[in-house]
Amino acid sequence: MKNCTWLLNLLSAQIILFSGAILEVRPVAVKGLPLRTDSRWIVGQDGRRVKLACVNWVSHLEVAVAEGLSKKPVDEISMGIKSMGFNCVRLTWPILLVTNDSLAFLTVRRSFQSLGLLESIAGVQTNNPSIIDLPLIEAFQANYFQFFIRLFT
């Protein structure tokens, strides 16, 4: 399992986003962090409760790329989520990327091609061209961090 290092890095960088803050991605000075629990509540550094408004963004399906990237740029998707009032995003991730070594070098383009999703290739090239020829794992990482940085900075 050559991809175990990536899995460990991803798991250690799992992010829970609260009120415009990014946790555990890189050092960021943010008011009210770190978050902690107080009994059954999640609270900020000031001791006040933090209420989550969460949304799931699917990326674990066969293509192994976050849904919608063939339709809109990641910046536009993140701003749409933010404008709807969400402060927490769960980006599901494809376990196969770290358990199936044959996927290690499969690019986004080839993933879509293998499923006959040729229109989606054109959409990704138009809306998110930086990921189209990246291996799936690198594309996931790039989108994961780009999305959260854009959404909560």
N, C-alpha and C positions, 0 to 999 in steps of 0.2 A: 504494500500500500504506500506508494510513493507520495500520495497526496495527503498523508496523515498530518504532515507539518502544516499544510494549508488549513486542514480541518481544525487543528489546535489553535492556529492563529485566528481563524474565523470565530471559533467558540469563545476565545478569550476576548475577541472584539465585538461580541454580541452587544448590540446597543439597545437600550431602552431610552426613548426620547421623551423628554418632559419639558414643556413650556419653553421651547426654543433652545434647548441645550442638547449637546451630544455627549454621551458618557462613554468613556473607554476607547475612543477612536484615536485621539491624540490629545496632548495637554491643551486645554482651553480654559481660560479664566471665565467662569460663568457664575453669576450671582445665584445663590441658593443651592449650589452643589457642594458636596456630594449629597445624593439622596440617601435616605436610610429608612428603616421601619421603626415605628413606635407602636407597639402592640400590633394591631391589625392594619395600621395605616402606613402609607408611604408619605414621608414628610421631607421637606427641603431643609437646608442648613438652618433656616430661621425657625424650624419647628412647626411650620404651617403645613397642613395637609395638601398633597398634590393630587389632583383629580385627573385621571387619564381619560382621553377620548381617542380610542385606538381604531385602526383600520388594518386589514390584511392586504398585502400585495403579493399575489401569487407568482412564484418563479420556480416551483418545484416540478412542474409538469414535464412532459416528454421533451420539449424543445430545450428546457433547462435555461431559459432566459426569462427575465421578468416580463409579465404580460403587458401589452400595450406599447412596448417600445417601437413597434413597427407602425404605430398610429400617431404617436406624439413624442416630442423630445422629452428626455427625462426631467429637464428643468420645468417644462410646462406641466407635467404630471405632478411633480412635487409641489409646485405652486397651487395647483388645483386642490390637492389634499390639504395643504395649509389653509387655503381660503375657506374650506368647509369646516374648519375649526378643529381638525385632528391635531393632537400633540404627541401621538404615539403610533408608530408604524411597525408592523410585524412583516418583514420581508421573508417569506418562506424560502427555503433553499433546497436544491436537489441533492439528496444524499448520494445518488449515483455518481456524482462528480468526484466523490472521495472514496467510493467503494469499488468503482469500476475503472481500472487503469486504462482500458481502451478508450475512454472518453477524455483522457488527459490532454490530448492535442487536437481534439475535435473543435473546429471553429464554429462561431455562431452561424456563419453562412452555410457550412456543411451540415450543421444540425437542422436548419430549416430545409435545405435541399433533400436531406434523407427522409424528411416527412412530406415532401412535395409541396412545401409552403413557399412557392416562388414569389408570390405577391408580397409576402412578409419580408423577404430579403430586400426587395425594392423599398419597402417602407422603412426598414431599419437603416438602409443606406441613406435615405433621405433625412430621417428624423434623428438618428443616433449613429452617424457614420463612424465614430471612433471605436465602436465595438464590433463591427461586422466581421472583421478578420482576426479577432482575438480568440484564443482558446476559450471555451465556455467558462472555465474557472476564473480566468483573468477578466472576462466580460462581467461575470457576476460580481467580482471584487470591485471593478471599476464603477459599475452601476450602483452597487451598495453604498460605497463611500460618496460618490458624486451626488447621489440622491439625497442622502442625509445632510451633507454639507450645504447643498442648495436649499433644502427645506428648512433648516434650523439655524441659519446664520444671518 
